Amino acid sequence: MSKRKLTRQQTWRIDKIQEERRQRAQRKAVDLDQYDGEQLGPEQEGLVIANYGATLDVEAADGSLHRCRLRQNLELLVPGDRVIWQGIGQESAGVVIALLPRRTLLARPDALGALRPLAANIDQILVVAAPRPIYSTDLIDQYLVAAESTGITPLIVFNKVDLITTDGEREQIERDLERYRRIGYRVIHASTVAHHGLDEVIAALHDNNSVFVGQSGVGKSSLVHALLPQQEIKVGALAERSGLGRHTTSAARYYRLPGGGAIIDSPGVREFSLWHMEAPALAQGFAEFRPYLGGCRFRDCSHSHEPGCALQQAVADGAISAERLASFHRMVEEEGR
């Protein structure tokens, strides 16, 4: 997707707001020198369940929840983070004093292009698409590249299959999804209305830390609600005029699944764009390209028109889909990589 163009005034205003927020957070951060040893409990590991800005919900080893503030100078923490924290006095409150190493991190660019963490220690990304709002294979490809680039296993959930109304629409969707199956991606058809495919989704989530991603309106919160009916997840309807979904989840949160594993439910975004990546790194995010990368005649091959291009030959041989190569070129062109 093309980058948002900001005027100098808009850029200044965004910088000013972010600096004010940073200063407010810094003022609220905890200076441990204000507590003596008797007030602070022993250091222990915990799991970040939710982040509310100035405070966090941290789950202790015994499953109890504690509202914690952050020690000064800690980076942004997100659901799924493992931390070291200490209790304060006899209250069910505490202070997070350290972040433990992350296995994986899912992040997206903010308005200024800086990466903002969304969820940590994720095992798999469930890329959710639906017939309405109309899905984009380019958007699916961006999510898959993001997952591949962070080492997180992706799978595709094509939701709201009850909204498919014609044989022609169904055939087109199947052609698009078959492209991903050929690469080796798992594809699940689902519908919370028709209660279709939910058992398969539950099986995929078992013993994994997972996150649902996808444009607004594709039913991420509805899926979470169906899988965790005891949780209060806000679900909104599609905007009738625009056909675009409303943002219905106010804050990212970590939910444990009854059968093992967890879901991090995060706010949907209508447009997801990759962080800046040079074209060679972007190509590595297309899993089926990898066996052919480095096999081109020219080291700086753009994989578009040069003779002896290994990717173009793979397309001619049917080993790579022409649509995926075209998607790669659109990403390169739109970001000016």
N, C-alpha and C positions, 0 to 999 in steps of 0.2 A: 504494500500500500504506500502511496506517496506520503511524504512527511508533511505534517501540518505546517503551514506558513504563518509565522508570527511577525507582527510589526514590532518595532523597537519598543514602543510603549507597552505592548502586551508582554513582551519578554521581561521588561523592567518590572512590571506589575507582578508577574509570576515569581520572579526572583525575590521581590520584596515580601510577598506573602509567605514564601517558603522559609525565608530567613526569620520572619516573625514567628512562624510555627516552631522552627528549630530553637529559637531563644526561649519560647514558652516551655517547650519540652525540657530544655536544659535547666530552667528554673525549678521545674517539678521533679527533676531527677534527684535521687537520694545520695547524699553525701554520707558515707558510712561512719565518718568521724563523729556524727551527731549521736550515734548509738554506742553504748558501752558493751562489753562482752556479755554482761548478764542479760541484756535485752535481746540480743540476737541469738537465735538458736543455732544448732550445728549445721554445717554445710551439707546439702543433700541434692541429689539429682531430681529434676522435674521435667515435665512436658508442657510446652506452651499450648494451651487449648484455644485461646483467643487473645487478640490484641485490641485494646480500646484507646490506644494513643499513649496516655500518661500511665496507664496501668495494664496489667496482663492477668489472665486467668491461668494459673499454673497447677497442673495435676501432680500431686505427690505420689510416692511409690505405693501408698496404701489406697490410692484412688480418690482421696479428698482433694477438694479444690481450694485454692488460696488466691486471693486478690493481691497481686504483687506490684510494687513499683520497681523501677530499674535503677541500677547503679549508674553513676555518671559515666559518660563516654562509651556506653555500650551501643553497638549498631542496632539497626531496626530488626526486631525479632518478629517472627511470624508463626502461625500455627504449625506444629510439627517439629519446632526447634526443641532440642534437648538443652537444658540449662542447669546451672548450679544456683541454688537459692537458699536463703536462710529465713526462718520465721522471725517475727517481731513479737516479743513478749508472749502473752497468752492468747493473742488475737489470731484469728484465721487469716492472717495477712503476712506478707513477707517482702523480701527484697531479692531481686534477681541480680547476682553478682558476676556471672560469667556465662558465655555461650560455648557449648561443646561443639566440636567439629561436625559439620554437616556432610552427610553422604551425597545428597543431591539438593538442588535449589531451583525452584521454578520462579522466574522473574519476568517482568515485562517493562518496556520503556515508559517513563512518565512523559509529560508534555514537553519536557526539555531534552528528552532522549536518554536520561540517566536510568539505569536499571533499578527497578523497585521490586524487592522480594515479595512473593505472594504466599509461598508455602515451602516448607523444608522437609527433607528426609522422605521424599515421595518415591514410591516404587513404580507407580504407573499413572499415566494420564489417560483418562477416558475422554476422547474427542467426541463431543455430542453435536450432531447435525440433525436436521429435520426437513420435511418437505415444505413446511411453512413455519417461520419466514424462510424463503427459498434459500437453499444451501448453496455455498460456493466451494467448488473443489480447490480453488486457489487458497481459500481460507483454511480448509482442511490440510492442505499441503504445508501451510505455514505452521500450523500446530504440530504436524508430524516432524518438520525440520527442527522446531524448538525442542521437542521431546528427544529426538535423536542427538541433538547437540548438547543436551544436558545429561545424557545417559539414562533417561527415564523411559521405561517401556510404554509405548502408546498402543491403545486399541480404539476402534471406532464404534460408537453407539449411534445407530441411525434411529432416532426417536420419533414418536408420533406417527408411526406407520399407519395408524387408523385414519390419518388425513389423506392418504393416497387414494385418489378417486377414479383414476382411469388406468387402463392397461398400458397405454403409451407412457404415462408418467412412471408407472412401476417398472417398465422395461428400461427406461432411461436411467432411473436410479440404480437398477441392478447392473447396468453397464458401467456406471461410474464407480460403484462399490467393488465390482469385480477387479477393477484396476488395482485396488489396494490389496485385495486377497492374493492376487498374483505375486505381489511383492513379499507377502508373508504376514501382513497385518491381519489381526483378528477383527471381524466385523460382526456386531450383534444388532439385530432388529429388535426394537422395543416399543412398547406403548403402555403408559400408566393408565390410560382410559380403558383399553382392551385387556389390560393385565397380561400383556404378551412380552415374552423375553426377559421378564424380571428375574426369574430363577437363574437364567444364564448370566445376567449381570451380577447377581449375588455371588455366584460361583467364581466369577472373575475377580471380585473384590476380596474374597476370602484370604485372610492373613496378609493382606497388602495394605499399605498406606496409599490411598488413591485421591485424585482430584478430578473433578468434572470441569472441562473447559469447553467453550463454544460461544457463539454469538448470543445476545439476549433473545429470549423467546423460544429457544429450542427445547426447553423443559428440564434444565439442570436441577433447579430447585424442586420441581415436581418429582423427578427421579429420586432425589434424596428423601423427600417426604414419603414416597412409596416404600423406600427401603428402611426408613426410620420413622414410622408413623407416630411414635411416642414423642418425637421432637417437634418443636414449634418452628417450622420453616415457613416463612411467608412466600406465598405463590401468587403471581399476578397473571392476568389475562393479556393476550396480545392487544396492542393498541389497534382499534378497529380501522382507523383511517390509514395509518402508515403501514400497518402489517409488521411493525417492529416491536420487539418485546420491551417491556418496562423492566428496569433494574429492581429486583425484588428481594435480594439478600443484602442486608445492610453491612455485615461485617464477616470476614472470613472466620471460620470456626472448625475445630477438630471434633468429629463425631465418631465414637467407637461403635463398631458393628457388633451385634449380639453373637454372631458366629466367628468372630475374629477379624482383625483388620480394622481400618478406619477410613472415613471420608473427610476430606477438607472441602467444605462448601464455600466457594469464593464468589464475589460479585461478578455477574456476567458483563462482558464488554461487547459492544456491537462491532467493534473493529479491533482486531488483534494484529499487531505488527511485530516482526522480529526485531531484536536489538541489532545494531549495525554489525554486519558480517561481510567480510570480503568474499568475492565470488567463489574462490577455491574452498573456503570453509563452508559456504552455503551449499556447494555441490556435495560435500561430505554428508550433509544432512539428508540427502536423498539416498536412502539405503541401497537401492538397486543400482545407483551410479558407481558405487565404490569399487566393484571389481574392474571397472574400465578406466577409472581415473589414473592418470599417469601413463596411459597407453596411447595418447594422441601423438601425432607426428611433431607438433609444436608444443613446447613447454607452456606457452602462454595462450593456449587454445581457448577460445571463448565458447566452443561447442555449438557454434551457430552456422558458420559458412566455410571454415578452413578445411582443406583436403586432409585426409588421414585422421579425422576426428573419431576417436573410439566410441564416443557416446552416439554420434550420428550413425555410425555403423551398427551399433547395438539396436538403435531404433529400426534401421532397415532390416535387421535380422529378427525383429520381433521380441528381443530380450528386454527392451525398455519401451514404455508407451510414449508415443509422440506427444500426448497430452501432458505427461509429467515433465518432459523436457521443455515444452512450451511454458509450463508453469514456472520452471526454474528461470527461464529467460525473462519472464515478466517480473519476477522478484528482483533479478539483477537490474533490469531497466528502471523499475519504479523507484528503487532505492539509490540508483546511480552508483552501484557498486562497480 
